[in-house]
Amino acid sequence: MPTTALITGGAGFIGCALAGRLRERFDRVVAMDSLHPQVHSTSGRPSALDDAVELVVADVTDPVSWDTLLADVRPDAIVHLAAETGTAQSLTEASRHASVNVVGTTTMLDALTRHDALPDRVVLASSRAVYGEGAWRDPTGTIVLPGQRSHAMLAAGTWDFPGLSPVPTAASRVEPRPSSVYAATKLAQEHVLRAWGLAVGVRPVVLRLQNVYGAGQSPNNPYTGILPLFGRLAAAGEVIPVYEDGRIVRDFVHVDDVARALESAVCDLAADPGVAVDVGSGVPVTILEVARLVAVRYGAPPPEVTGQFRDGDVRYACADPSDAYRLLRWEASVELTAGLDELCAWLELLR
């Protein structure tokens, strides 16, 4: 029997990396995408999207678009990538983020029920942002959840939590505590999908992605990654500004590795894992370190630590990928230096 996969947000950065892989596993792959100008520089089909993948230009928040789509498409599996992703932007455009991330998800689920088009599973690309500041360890070795850094704390230059040391995050032991509107909407997506899926017999699978990067990432969207921004500044010979004291920690995971994890969640995972699965390299790196790598590549001036900050930003974000290996037989394979070289080479082609 022919099989069909549907990818919402399928013409985006991660969607294009995933679609070709799913085309080898399914008879039909459909990408649904609104081609929002904040992500897409043109309204046309992205060249990175596999030619064999069908593109449907539609908005996930529009019930009529879902009615039209599901009259023709009966998905066996769905990868739900469509989302607004800006942490800082979500503080001033909270309704937009809630509409796309939460209402877009509920609109999809309602349509699947309405058309009796229940897939075997829905895989949600969630975010490490749902943890907020995540787990830290006190001097006695006890794990604590310190919560969000306040504006007053950041304004005083108190970047870390005194006396505490951060630890990598794993859904099996760290409780989500979002510290931004964006993160709260992603956690709401998780709750909605799991409640619906378990009630109607659809397997919900949640992957919490760390900072995804790679060739194809929008070079102009300020809300979807700092590495293209760093590359553009360094290529122009400009100084890369680094916030706080430069020691913000992130886990950068290459888009091809993320596509493999999503493919495994769609095609190889035997059952609902019961918990979200963290997808990251497991390698913590400071923003100052990665800015220096980019600056050196271009012979640009050294990065400048500015002391600026963004409310809602977390200090430390790095995955413990052991559950991803156990459940998906997945681990990251692209080292950051190689991934940065690839990204910068791609950015140079756009100049």
C-alpha positions as CSV (number, residue, x, y, z in Angstrom):
1,M,0.0,0.0,0.0
2,P,1.4,3.4,-0.9
3,T,2.6,5.5,2.1
4,T,2.5,9.3,2.6
5,A,4.4,11.6,4.8
6,L,3.4,15.2,5.5
7,I,5.8,17.9,6.7
8,T,4.4,21.1,8.0
9,G,6.9,23.9,7.5
10,G,8.4,21.5,5.0
11,A,9.9,24.2,2.8
12,G,12.0,25.6,5.6
13,F,15.5,25.1,6.7
14,I,15.0,21.8,8.5
15,G,12.1,20.7,6.3
16,C,14.3,20.8,3.1
17,A,17.0,18.7,4.8
18,L,14.4,16.2,6.0
19,A,12.1,16.0,2.9
20,G,14.7,14.2,0.7
21,R,15.4,11.7,3.3
22,L,11.7,10.9,3.8
23,R,11.3,10.6,0.0
24,E,13.5,7.5,0.2
25,R,11.2,6.0,2.9
26,F,7.7,7.0,1.7
27,D,6.0,6.8,-1.7
28,R,4.7,10.3,-1.4
29,V,6.0,13.3,0.6
30,V,4.1,16.5,0.9
31,A,5.5,19.8,2.3
32,M,3.0,22.3,3.6
33,D,4.5,25.8,4.1
34,S,3.2,29.4,4.1
35,L,6.6,30.6,2.7
36,H,6.6,33.4,5.3
37,P,8.8,36.3,4.1
38,Q,10.7,36.4,7.4
39,V,12.1,33.0,6.5
40,H,11.9,32.9,2.7
41,S,13.4,35.7,0.6
42,T,11.1,34.9,-2.3
43,S,7.7,33.4,-2.6
44,G,8.8,30.7,-5.0
45,R,9.7,27.0,-4.3
46,P,13.0,26.7,-2.5
47,S,15.8,25.2,-4.6
48,A,16.9,23.1,-1.7
49,L,13.5,21.2,-1.6
50,D,13.7,17.8,-3.3
51,D,12.1,18.0,-6.7
52,A,10.1,14.8,-6.0
53,V,8.4,16.5,-2.9
54,E,5.0,18.1,-3.5
55,L,4.8,21.6,-2.1
56,V,1.4,23.0,-0.9
57,V,1.6,26.7,0.0
58,A,-0.8,27.0,2.9
59,D,-1.1,28.4,6.4
60,V,-1.4,25.8,9.3
61,T,-3.7,28.2,11.2
62,D,-6.3,28.2,8.3
63,P,-8.9,25.4,8.6
64,V,-10.0,25.8,5.0
65,S,-6.4,25.1,3.9
66,W,-6.4,21.9,5.9
67,D,-9.8,20.9,4.4
68,T,-8.4,21.3,0.9
69,L,-5.1,19.5,1.7
70,L,-6.7,16.5,3.5
71,A,-9.2,16.0,0.6
72,D,-6.2,14.8,-1.3
73,V,-3.5,13.8,1.2
74,R,-4.0,11.0,3.7
75,P,-0.8,11.1,5.8
76,D,0.6,8.0,7.4
77,A,3.0,10.2,9.4
78,I,3.3,13.9,10.0
79,V,6.4,15.9,11.0
80,H,5.2,19.1,12.5
81,L,7.9,21.8,11.9
82,A,5.7,24.8,11.3
83,A,6.4,27.4,14.0
84,E,7.4,30.9,14.9
85,T,10.8,30.7,16.5
86,G,12.0,34.1,17.8
87,T,12.7,34.2,21.5
88,A,13.1,38.0,21.7
89,Q,10.4,38.6,19.1
90,S,7.9,36.5,21.1
91,L,8.0,39.1,23.9
92,T,6.5,41.7,21.6
93,E,4.6,39.5,19.2
94,A,3.2,37.0,21.7
95,S,-0.1,36.6,19.8
96,R,1.6,35.8,16.6
97,H,3.7,33.0,18.3
98,A,0.7,31.6,20.1
99,S,-1.4,31.7,16.9
100,V,1.1,29.7,14.8
101,N,2.5,27.4,17.4
102,V,-0.5,26.6,19.5
103,V,-3.6,27.4,17.4
104,G,-1.8,26.1,14.3
105,T,-1.3,22.8,16.1
106,T,-4.8,22.5,17.4
107,T,-6.2,23.5,13.9
108,M,-4.2,20.7,12.4
109,L,-5.4,18.2,15.0
110,D,-9.0,19.3,14.5
111,A,-8.7,18.8,10.8
112,L,-7.2,15.4,11.1
113,T,-10.1,14.4,13.3
114,R,-12.7,16.1,11.1
115,H,-11.5,14.2,8.0
116,D,-10.9,10.9,9.8
117,A,-7.3,11.2,8.6
118,L,-5.5,10.0,11.7
119,P,-1.8,9.2,10.9
120,D,0.1,6.5,12.7
121,R,2.3,9.1,14.4
122,V,2.9,12.9,14.6
123,V,6.5,13.9,15.3
124,L,6.9,17.4,16.8
125,A,10.0,19.4,16.5
126,S,10.0,21.1,19.9
127,S,12.8,23.1,21.4
128,R,15.4,23.0,24.2
129,A,13.9,26.4,25.1
130,V,11.1,24.7,27.0
131,Y,13.6,24.0,29.9
132,G,14.3,27.6,30.5
133,E,17.4,27.7,32.7
134,G,17.2,24.0,33.2
135,A,19.0,22.1,35.9
136,W,21.9,23.3,38.0
137,R,23.9,21.6,40.7
138,D,24.7,23.1,44.2
139,P,27.9,22.5,46.1
140,T,26.5,19.4,47.8
141,G,25.7,17.8,44.4
142,T,21.9,18.4,44.7
143,I,20.1,19.2,41.5
144,V,18.1,22.5,41.6
145,L,15.9,24.3,39.1
146,P,16.8,28.0,39.7
147,G,14.2,29.5,37.3
148,Q,14.4,32.5,35.1
149,R,17.0,35.2,35.4
150,S,15.2,38.4,36.3
151,H,15.7,41.7,34.4
152,A,17.3,43.2,37.6
153,M,19.7,40.3,37.8
154,L,20.8,40.7,34.2
155,A,21.0,44.5,34.5
156,A,23.4,44.1,37.4
157,G,25.6,41.8,35.4
158,T,24.9,38.8,37.5
159,W,24.9,36.3,34.6
160,D,25.2,33.0,36.5
161,F,23.4,31.7,39.6
162,P,25.8,32.2,42.5
163,G,27.1,28.9,43.9
164,L,25.5,26.7,41.2
165,S,26.9,24.9,38.2
166,P,24.9,24.0,35.1
167,V,24.2,20.4,34.0
168,P,23.1,19.1,30.6
169,T,19.4,18.7,30.1
170,A,17.5,15.5,29.6
171,A,13.7,15.2,29.5
172,S,13.8,12.2,31.7
173,R,15.1,14.1,34.7
174,V,14.7,17.9,34.1
175,E,11.3,19.6,34.4
176,P,10.4,22.2,31.7
177,R,10.2,25.8,33.0
178,P,10.0,28.1,30.0
179,S,11.5,31.5,30.4
180,S,10.2,33.1,27.1
181,V,6.8,33.3,25.4
182,Y,8.2,31.3,22.5
183,A,9.3,28.5,24.8
184,A,5.9,28.5,26.6
185,T,4.1,28.0,23.2
186,K,6.5,25.2,22.3
187,L,5.7,23.4,25.6
188,A,2.0,24.0,25.0
189,Q,2.4,22.3,21.6
190,E,3.9,19.3,23.4
191,H,1.1,19.0,25.9
192,V,-1.7,19.5,23.2
193,L,-0.2,16.9,20.9
194,R,0.4,14.3,23.6
195,A,-3.1,14.7,25.1
196,W,-4.7,14.4,21.7
197,G,-2.6,11.6,20.4
198,L,-3.0,9.4,23.4
199,A,-6.7,9.9,23.3
200,V,-7.3,9.1,19.6
201,G,-4.6,6.4,19.1
202,V,-2.0,8.5,17.3
203,R,1.6,8.1,18.5
204,P,3.0,11.5,19.6
205,V,6.7,11.8,19.4
206,V,8.5,14.9,20.7
207,L,12.1,15.9,19.9
208,R,13.6,18.8,21.7
209,L,16.1,20.3,19.4
210,Q,19.2,22.3,20.5
211,N,20.5,25.1,18.3
212,V,20.3,23.9,14.7
213,Y,22.6,25.3,12.1
214,G,24.0,24.6,8.6
215,A,23.9,25.6,5.0
216,G,20.4,26.7,3.9
217,Q,19.7,28.6,7.2
218,S,18.1,32.0,6.5
219,P,20.9,34.5,6.4
220,N,18.6,37.4,6.9
221,N,16.2,36.2,9.6
222,P,17.5,37.5,13.0
223,Y,15.4,35.1,14.9
224,T,16.5,31.8,13.7
225,G,20.2,31.5,14.5
226,I,23.3,33.5,15.4
227,L,25.8,31.7,13.2
228,P,24.7,33.1,9.9
229,L,24.7,36.6,11.5
230,F,28.2,36.0,12.8
231,G,29.3,34.8,9.4
232,R,27.9,37.9,7.6
233,L,29.5,40.3,10.0
234,A,32.9,38.6,9.9
235,A,32.8,38.3,6.1
236,A,32.3,42.1,5.9
237,G,35.3,42.6,8.3
238,E,33.1,43.8,11.1
239,V,33.4,43.1,14.8
240,I,31.1,40.4,16.1
241,P,29.2,41.6,19.2
242,V,28.9,39.0,21.9
243,Y,26.3,39.5,24.7
244,E,26.7,39.2,28.5
245,D,30.3,38.2,29.4
246,G,30.6,36.0,26.3
247,R,30.2,32.8,28.3
248,I,26.6,32.0,27.4
249,V,26.7,28.3,26.5
250,R,24.9,26.6,23.6
251,D,24.8,23.2,21.9
252,F,25.1,23.6,18.2
253,V,23.7,20.6,16.2
254,H,24.0,20.4,12.4
255,V,20.9,20.3,10.3
256,D,21.8,17.0,8.6
257,D,22.1,15.4,12.0
258,V,18.7,16.8,13.0
259,A,17.2,15.5,9.8
260,R,18.5,12.0,10.6
261,A,17.0,12.2,14.1
262,L,13.6,13.2,12.7
263,E,13.8,10.5,10.1
264,S,14.5,7.9,12.8
265,A,11.6,9.2,14.9
266,V,9.3,8.9,11.9
267,C,10.4,5.6,10.5
268,D,12.3,3.6,13.1
269,L,10.9,4.3,16.5
270,A,8.8,1.4,17.5
271,A,6.6,3.0,20.1
272,D,5.8,6.3,21.8
273,P,8.9,6.8,24.0
274,G,6.9,8.3,26.8
275,V,9.2,11.3,27.2
276,A,10.6,13.9,24.9
277,V,13.9,13.1,23.3
278,D,16.7,15.6,23.4
279,V,18.6,16.1,20.2
280,G,21.9,17.9,20.4
281,S,25.6,17.3,20.0
282,G,26.1,17.1,23.7
283,V,29.1,19.5,23.3
284,P,28.8,22.8,25.2
285,V,30.4,25.8,23.6
286,T,30.4,29.4,24.6
287,I,29.1,32.1,22.2
288,L,32.5,33.8,22.5
289,E,34.3,30.6,21.4
290,V,32.1,30.2,18.4
291,A,32.4,33.9,17.5
292,R,36.2,33.6,17.6
293,L,36.1,30.6,15.3
294,V,34.1,32.5,12.7
295,A,36.2,35.7,13.1
296,V,39.4,33.8,12.6
297,R,38.1,32.0,9.5
298,Y,37.6,35.4,7.8
299,G,40.5,37.3,9.3
300,A,38.0,39.6,11.0
301,P,38.7,41.6,14.1
302,P,38.3,39.7,17.4
303,P,34.7,39.6,18.8
304,E,33.8,42.2,21.3
305,V,32.0,41.3,24.6
306,T,29.4,44.0,25.0
307,G,27.6,43.3,28.3
308,Q,24.3,43.6,26.5
309,F,21.6,41.0,27.3
310,R,18.2,39.8,26.2
311,D,15.4,39.2,28.7
312,G,14.3,35.6,28.5
313,D,17.6,34.3,27.3
314,V,19.0,31.3,29.1
315,R,22.6,31.1,30.3
316,Y,23.3,27.5,29.6
317,A,21.7,25.1,27.1
318,C,23.3,21.8,26.3
319,A,21.7,18.4,25.7
320,D,22.4,15.0,27.3
321,P,21.8,13.0,24.1
322,S,21.9,9.6,25.8
323,D,18.1,9.1,25.4
324,A,18.4,9.9,21.7
325,Y,21.0,7.2,21.3
326,R,19.0,4.7,23.3
327,L,15.6,5.3,21.7
328,L,16.6,6.4,18.1
329,R,20.1,4.9,17.8
330,W,21.1,8.4,17.0
331,E,24.1,10.6,17.8
332,A,25.5,13.7,16.2
333,S,28.2,13.2,13.6
334,V,29.1,16.7,12.3
335,E,31.7,18.5,14.4
336,L,31.2,22.2,14.9
337,T,34.4,23.3,13.0
338,A,33.4,21.3,9.9
339,G,29.8,22.5,10.1
340,L,31.0,26.1,10.4
341,D,33.2,25.8,7.4
342,E,30.3,24.4,5.4
343,L,27.9,27.2,6.6
344,C,30.4,29.9,5.8
345,A,31.2,28.5,2.4
346,W,27.5,28.5,1.6
347,L,27.1,32.1,2.9
348,E,29.9,33.1,0.6
349,L,28.0,31.7,-2.4
350,L,25.1,34.1,-1.6
351,R,27.3,37.2,-1.6
